[in-house]
Amino acid sequence: MSPGAPARPPRRKRFGQHFLHDPQVIGRILAAVAPAPGEHLVEIGPGRGALTQALLDRPGITLDALEIDRDLAGLLRPAFAAVPGAHLHEADALRFDFRALAAARGGRLRIIGNLPYNISTPLLFHLAQAADVITDVTVMLQREVVLRMAAAPGSADYGRLTIMLAPHFAIERLFDVGPGAFRPPPKVWSAVARLAGRREPLFPVSPSFAAVVAAAFNARRKTLRNALRQLLGAADIAAAGIDPQARPETLSPQQFNSLARTLDRGRAAG
């Protein structure tokens, strides 16, 4: 460290921090995002700024970064202050209002980030609620999470995460990243995925969609008749055009929505 240089903030385990440092991986992420003039980028968890400076150097874009760690935010603040159109938010991404930011920026957002493993699923669900104001989300996650996100019906990885994201995003697995790309290295492999936001959901999502999906996969080894018995009877499942003896992992997201709409009608009638 040179004389007078700021000390690096310590890693805080409660935030699940593993800092990306591999220039080759950073280059691949930038190539995948390919920011263009006029676009509005949002970096979640810039950390020590390995990717951030390259984004700040891109001409013609706006950049908002969300950093919950106040010490890391302090480290990054001078770089943001020097760039018009860039803003650093000391904020929790799980509670951040992405719709308000899109309105303030005057256009849809492009999200990028190395997401902490311990909040990845709730954060993806939070982003899904604003998918119509999001062009895409290019994120690094634990590889097993990416496999679940992009899984096909009937596969071992297919489940609640796949189904809950499907109405809001088209998901593509881009490439894998080994532990050595981070400091400290995690115990698992990571992967980069792109989630393209849908301006309109793939189908009109039932208010009961989340409840039906959760109930089904709380007992994924059971048949739908047994897994959903607290919500729907076998006749109700059959009325939705679905075999009550089928297992949850064989159904498409649209079929789960059909079950949820059947539940909606039953509650309305009751």
BADO-582015 format. One record per residue (C-alpha): residue number from 1; residue in one letter; x, y, z. Coordinates in pm, 1 decimal, decimal comma, m for minus. Layout:
REM BADO-582015
R    k  r         X         Y         Z
R  NUM  A         X         Y         Z
...
This chain:
REM BADO-582015
R    k  r         X         Y         Z
R    1  M       0,0       0,0       0,0
R    2  S     137,4     341,0     m91,8
R    3  P     182,1     611,2     175,9
R    4  G    m146,3     793,0     236,7
R    5  A    m358,1     532,3      53,3
R    6  P    m680,8     437,7     232,0
R    7  A    m678,7     108,6     417,9
R    8  R    m886,2    m169,4     264,9
R    9  P   m1202,7    m226,4     468,5
R   10  P   m1213,7    m568,9     634,3
R   11  R   m1435,0    m842,3     493,7
R   12  R   m1763,3    m872,7     682,1
R   13  K   m1881,2   m1232,7     695,9
R   14  R   m2241,6   m1136,2     773,4
R   15  F   m2269,2    m980,6     426,9
R   16  G   m2137,0   m1295,5     256,9
R   17  Q   m1850,5   m1105,6      98,4
R   18  H   m1622,0   m1278,1    m152,7
R   19  F   m1447,9   m1013,9    m363,4
R   20  L   m1401,1   m1077,4    m734,9
R   21  H   m1045,2   m1001,8    m847,7
R   22  D    m975,4   m1208,6   m1163,4
R   23  P    m929,2    m966,9   m1460,5
R   24  Q   m1027,1   m1234,1   m1712,1
R   25  V   m1359,5   m1302,0   m1540,2
R   26  I   m1425,5    m927,8   m1506,6
R   27  G   m1360,8    m891,2   m1879,5
R   28  R   m1603,7   m1171,4   m1963,1
R   29  I   m1875,6   m1012,3   m1750,8
R   30  L   m1823,0    m675,0   m1918,7
R   31  A   m1835,3    m839,7   m2261,1
R   32  A   m2161,1   m1014,5   m2167,5
R   33  V   m2318,5    m688,6   m2050,4
R   34  A   m2170,5    m470,3   m2326,9
R   35  P   m2303,1    m138,2   m2188,1
R   36  A   m2413,4     106,2   m2457,6
R   37  P   m2457,9     485,2   m2442,5
R   38  G   m2795,4     587,4   m2305,4
R   39  E   m2835,8     280,9   m2084,1
R   40  H   m2895,7     289,7   m1709,4
R   41  L   m2681,8      39,9   m1518,5
R   42  V   m2717,5     m65,2   m1156,9
R   43  E   m2439,6    m255,9    m981,6
R   44  I   m2545,8    m450,9    m675,0
R   45  G   m2267,7    m501,7    m422,9
R   46  P   m1969,9    m329,1    m587,8
R   47  G   m1747,7    m437,1    m298,5
R   48  R   m1395,2    m309,5    m348,4
R   49  G   m1474,1    m190,6    m700,1
R   50  A   m1312,6    m455,2    m921,2
R   51  L   m1589,4    m420,1   m1180,4
R   52  T   m1707,1     m74,5   m1081,1
R   53  Q   m1421,7     130,5   m1222,8
R   54  A   m1462,1     m28,2   m1565,8
R   55  L   m1830,8      66,9   m1556,9
R   56  L   m1750,6     421,4   m1444,9
R   57  D   m1515,7     451,9   m1742,9
R   58  R   m1791,1     363,5   m1993,2
R   59  P   m1904,8     678,2   m2177,2
R   60  G   m2268,9     778,3   m2206,9
R   61  I   m2420,2     549,9   m1943,0
R   62  T   m2557,5     622,1   m1598,1
R   63  L   m2441,2     405,0   m1309,5
R   64  D   m2607,0     353,4    m973,5
R   65  A   m2438,0     122,0    m724,0
R   66  L   m2593,2     m28,2    m411,8
R   67  E   m2353,1    m104,5    m126,1
R   68  I   m2474,1    m200,8     220,2
R   69  D   m2128,7    m196,6     383,5
R   70  R   m2062,7     161,4     495,1
R   71  D   m1684,9     113,6     495,9
R   72  L   m1682,8     m12,4     137,5
R   73  A   m1918,5     268,9      40,3
R   74  G   m1669,3     514,4     187,5
R   75  L   m1390,0     357,6     m15,9
R   76  L   m1589,0     391,0    m340,0
R   77  R   m1747,2     732,1    m286,9
R   78  P   m1461,8     945,9    m430,7
R   79  A   m1468,9     755,2    m761,2
R   80  F   m1844,2     813,8    m796,1
R   81  A   m1815,1    1180,0    m704,2
R   82  A   m1578,5    1229,6    m997,3
R   83  V   m1817,2    1092,8   m1262,9
R   84  P   m2133,1    1279,5   m1376,8
R   85  G   m2431,0    1047,9   m1400,5
R   86  A   m2296,0     810,0   m1135,0
R   87  H   m2444,0     770,5    m789,1
R   88  L   m2351,1     547,8    m497,1
R   89  H   m2637,6     439,8    m270,2
R   90  E   m2551,5     314,2      76,3
R   91  A   m2850,7      80,9      77,8
R   92  D   m2980,1    m271,6     120,6
R   93  A   m3066,1    m414,9    m222,1
R   94  L   m3339,1    m628,8     m63,9
R   95  R   m3528,5    m312,7      31,4
R   96  F   m3428,4     m88,6    m257,5
R   97  D   m3702,0      59,7    m477,9
R   98  F   m3592,4     m28,2    m832,0
R   99  R   m3914,1     112,4    m978,3
R  100  A   m3845,5     451,9    m827,6
R  101  L   m3490,8     446,5    m964,5
R  102  A   m3613,2     356,5   m1315,2
R  103  A   m3857,5     648,5   m1299,3
R  104  A   m3584,4     884,2   m1180,5
R  105  R   m3346,6     771,1   m1453,8
R  106  G   m3618,1     784,8   m1718,1
R  107  G   m3577,9     433,6   m1854,7
R  108  R   m3542,9      63,0   m1787,7
R  109  L   m3252,1     m60,7   m1578,4
R  110  R   m2972,8    m308,6   m1648,7
R  111  I   m2868,3    m485,4   m1328,6
R  112  I   m2522,6    m631,2   m1276,9
R  113  G   m2354,4    m779,8    m973,2
R  114  N   m2181,9   m1052,0    m777,1
R  115  L   m2467,6   m1143,5    m543,9
R  116  P   m2397,7   m1266,8    m190,9
R  117  Y   m2497,6   m1631,9    m171,9
R  118  N   m2687,6   m1582,5     153,3
R  119  I   m2943,6   m1341,9       0,3
R  120  S   m2949,3   m1451,1    m363,4
R  121  T   m3294,3   m1613,3    m368,6
R  122  P   m3487,8   m1338,4    m183,9
R  123  L   m3305,4   m1075,0    m390,3
R  124  L   m3402,0   m1246,3    m716,3
R  125  F   m3765,3   m1257,1    m599,4
R  126  H   m3741,8    m885,8    m513,0
R  127  L   m3605,9    m804,5    m859,3
R  128  A   m3881,0   m1014,2   m1017,9
R  129  Q   m4140,2    m775,1    m874,2
R  130  A   m3983,7    m496,5   m1083,3
R  131  A   m3904,8    m703,8   m1394,7
R  132  D   m4109,3    m478,0   m1621,6
R  133  V   m3868,0    m187,5   m1555,4
R  134  I   m3559,2    m408,5   m1588,4
R  135  T   m3402,0    m482,5   m1926,8
R  136  D   m3182,9    m759,2   m1790,1
R  137  V   m2998,9    m885,7   m1484,9
R  138  T   m2644,9   m1019,3   m1533,0
R  139  V   m2533,1   m1170,5   m1205,6
R  140  M   m2284,3   m1408,4   m1052,9
R  141  L   m2437,6   m1662,7    m816,4
R  142  Q   m2356,9   m1997,1    m663,6
R  143  R   m2354,8   m2242,0    m955,3
R  144  E   m2622,6   m2461,8    m798,9
R  145  V   m2856,8   m2161,4    m782,8
R  146  V   m2802,4   m2086,2   m1152,8
R  147  L   m2869,5   m2449,6   m1240,6
R  148  R   m3200,6   m2430,2   m1053,3
R  149  M   m3293,2   m2099,3   m1217,2
R  150  A   m3244,1   m2232,1   m1568,9
R  151  A   m3370,1   m2590,2   m1513,5
R  152  A   m3625,2   m2763,1   m1736,1
R  153  P   m3935,7   m2941,5   m1604,4
R  154  G   m3859,8   m3298,4   m1501,5
R  155  S   m3493,4   m3235,3   m1417,9
R  156  A   m3343,8   m3275,2   m1071,4
R  157  D   m3271,0   m2900,8   m1043,7
R  158  Y   m3623,2   m2790,3   m1139,5
R  159  G   m3819,2   m2645,2    m849,3
R  160  R   m3966,3   m2346,2    m671,2
R  161  L   m3695,5   m2100,5    m779,4
R  162  T   m3730,4   m2195,8   m1147,9
R  163  I   m4107,5   m2161,5   m1142,1
R  164  M   m4129,1   m1838,4    m942,8
R  165  L   m3886,8   m1658,5   m1176,4
R  166  A   m4028,9   m1794,1   m1502,7
R  167  P   m4320,9   m1547,6   m1539,4
R  168  H   m4086,0   m1250,3   m1506,6
R  169  F   m3754,5   m1347,6   m1665,7
R  170  A   m3611,3   m1548,2   m1953,5
R  171  I   m3299,6   m1706,8   m1801,3
R  172  E   m2971,7   m1806,6   m1965,9
R  173  R   m2666,4   m1959,4   m1800,4
R  174  L   m2356,7   m1789,7   m1946,3
R  175  F   m2040,7   m1938,0   m1791,9
R  176  D   m1895,7   m2091,2   m1475,7
R  177  V   m1640,9   m1925,7   m1244,9
R  178  G   m1400,2   m2113,9   m1017,3
R  179  P   m1332,7   m2027,8    m651,6
R  180  G    m989,8   m1884,0    m732,2
R  181  A   m1147,8   m1578,5    m898,0
R  182  F   m1242,0   m1446,5    m552,2
R  183  R   m1070,9   m1331,7    m237,0
R  184  P   m1121,7   m1517,1     m12,7
R  185  P   m1212,6   m1810,9    m235,6
R  186  P   m1556,9   m1959,5    m157,9
R  187  K   m1597,6   m2332,2    m106,7
R  188  V   m1822,4   m2363,6    m411,0
R  189  W   m1817,5   m2280,8    m781,6
R  190  S   m2007,0   m1981,5    m913,2
R  191  A   m2179,2   m1911,0   m1244,3
R  192  V   m2284,9   m1602,7   m1436,4
R  193  A   m2643,1   m1588,0   m1562,4
R  194  R   m2848,0   m1342,6   m1764,1
R  195  L   m3213,3   m1286,1   m1675,2
R  196  A   m3397,2   m1090,0   m1944,5
R  197  G   m3685,8    m895,3   m1791,4
R  198  R   m4029,4    m936,2   m1943,5
R  199  R   m4230,8    m616,0   m2001,3
R  200  E   m4541,0    m826,6   m1938,2
R  201  P   m4541,9   m1150,5   m1736,1
R  202  L   m4532,2   m1471,0   m1937,0
R  203  F   m4887,6   m1529,3   m1809,6
R  204  P   m5122,1   m1339,6   m1574,3
R  205  V   m4993,4   m1456,2   m1237,4
R  206  S   m5257,4   m1575,3    m991,8
R  207  P   m5254,7   m1431,1    m637,6
R  208  S   m5230,3   m1792,5    m516,4
R  209  F   m4936,9   m1885,5    m744,7
R  210  A   m4665,2   m1857,0    m477,7
R  211  A   m4868,0   m2049,4    m219,8
R  212  V   m4940,9   m2338,8    m456,2
R  213  V   m4578,9   m2363,5    m573,5
R  214  A   m4445,6   m2351,6    m216,8
R  215  A   m4687,1   m2622,0     m98,6
R  216  A   m4602,7   m2847,2    m391,3
R  217  F   m4227,6   m2829,4    m340,4
R  218  N   m4240,7   m2860,5      35,3
R  219  A   m4324,2   m3219,6     m50,4
R  220  R   m4178,5   m3263,3    m397,9
R  221  R   m4152,0   m3642,8    m364,4
R  222  K   m4527,8   m3669,7    m309,9
R  223  T   m4794,6   m3665,6    m576,9
R  224  L   m4982,2   m3339,7    m630,1
R  225  R   m5288,5   m3498,3    m469,5
R  226  N   m5096,2   m3543,7    m143,7
R  227  A   m4874,7   m3235,8    m161,1
R  228  L   m5166,0   m2997,4    m221,4
R  229  R   m5430,4   m3166,8      m7,8
R  230  Q   m5453,7   m2864,8     224,1
R  231  L   m5530,9   m2639,4     m73,7
R  232  L   m5694,3   m2846,9    m347,9
R  233  G   m5871,5   m3178,0    m375,9
R  234  A   m5800,7   m3438,8    m643,5
R  235  A   m6112,4   m3332,1    m834,1
R  236  D   m5995,7   m2969,1    m832,6
R  237  I   m5654,7   m3070,3    m968,9
R  238  A   m5816,1   m3279,9   m1240,9
R  239  A   m6050,3   m2990,7   m1327,0
R  240  A   m5741,3   m2781,3   m1402,3
R  241  G   m5643,7   m3040,5   m1663,7
R  242  I   m5366,6   m3193,1   m1452,5
R  243  D   m5320,5   m3550,4   m1330,3
R  244  P   m5352,7   m3556,3    m948,3
R  245  Q   m5096,7   m3838,9    m942,4
R  246  A   m4831,9   m3626,3   m1118,0
R  247  R   m4527,9   m3510,4    m922,3
R  248  P   m4454,9   m3137,5    m881,7
R  249  E   m4129,6   m3138,3   m1079,9
R  250  T   m4311,7   m3248,6   m1396,7
R  251  L   m4541,4   m2943,2   m1419,9
R  252  S   m4471,4   m2628,4   m1619,6
R  253  P   m4505,5   m2284,7   m1456,7
R  254  Q   m4826,0   m2231,9   m1656,1
R  255  Q   m4973,4   m2552,2   m1511,6
R  256  F   m4895,8   m2434,5   m1158,8
R  257  N   m5073,6   m2111,5   m1243,9
R  258  S   m5376,4   m2311,4   m1361,5
R  259  L   m5384,9   m2484,6   m1022,4
R  260  A   m5355,7   m2147,5    m849,5
R  261  R   m5646,5   m2006,7   m1050,2
R  262  T   m5855,2   m2308,0    m952,4
R  263  L   m5775,7   m2225,5    m589,7
R  264  D   m5870,4   m1860,3    m652,4
R  265  R   m6209,9   m1963,3    m786,3
R  266  G   m6271,5   m2196,0    m493,8
R  267  R   m6189,4   m1923,1    m241,0
R  268  A   m6410,9   m1672,5    m424,7
R  269  A   m6699,6   m1919,5    m427,5
R  270  G   m6650,8   m1996,3     m58,4
